[in-house]
Amino acid sequence: MSKISRTLSRAVLMAAIGSSASYGQSFISPTAPAVERLNRVSPYTVLLSVGDVARARNGGIVVTDPVQGAWYWLDQNLRLVLRVGKPGGSFGEFRALQSIRTLGYRTYTLDTHWKRIYVYEPLSAPYFRSPVPVVVPLDFTPIDLCPITQERAIVLGERDGMLLHEIDLGSGRVVRSGLPVDPSLRDVEGGELPEGWISCSPRAREFIVTWAGLPVVDVVSAATLHLVARSLLPADVSDRAISALGRAFIYKGEQVIQASVDSDVRTTPETVFVFHRGLQSPPRVLTGHSRLFPIGGDSAVMVTVGEGYTLEFVKLSEFFQFVKAK
């Protein structure tokens, strides 16, 4: 890519998400993050953790590795193409990298320690056009992220007694907030909010918020950020106690919540799927440490932890066959 093209690419990005001069907050990082091009190697030999997964526009996926303070771009064959970032405090380095999202051609990451959203320019095989992200600093501690347009994102985290906030990515300004903090959340981690997730779909009418230490499922209107419904998961599934919740998602209009259960004190926890509303399905169990990351439509990535991390594309229809509840 020519120098002129790179300059235009960065100019288009700043025009799309807002100029740093508007509010004096968002800005292009003064330093480029560490970028390593990988020779399409297996993630099994490289990844030390998997925090989040999202679809990449080229048919592959992007994956965060919180332990290594980096995120990876994988091709359609789930081979590693690019590593971005490393542990640290400089711009483009990460201390607590968890969430990663894509919308259109852009990639969004969230560092919960440094309280920053990073917006990266388009991925374009075989090159990453510019590893220098736009940095959106936040004035509260974020937990999870969902971009809803090129200019706005919904961020989960406590600020002024509210948990969901629409952020202007051109300034870091909070546009609106909703979902009051439930005091019971503070009982889980000694006064601190536990790990939590917000389901992410820009076209969804509702968001689902779940928390690692509580069997609470909140359904929130995407239009108003007001609570629509709150429900409690059953204490057990098929006579096995639920020990933790994970990220929720919507499949065929059904709320699907991933939960860990202990079937026996001597066995490895398993992941089951609990369903809400008018449809039910026998719980599908993923043995061992396996999780599903939906990436749109019927597609998902299943991550399995053994001696290393194994990733594979799967179809959600292979897991869930809904039947009418009696």
Disulfide bonds with the S-S distance in Angstrom:
Cys146-Cys200 2.34
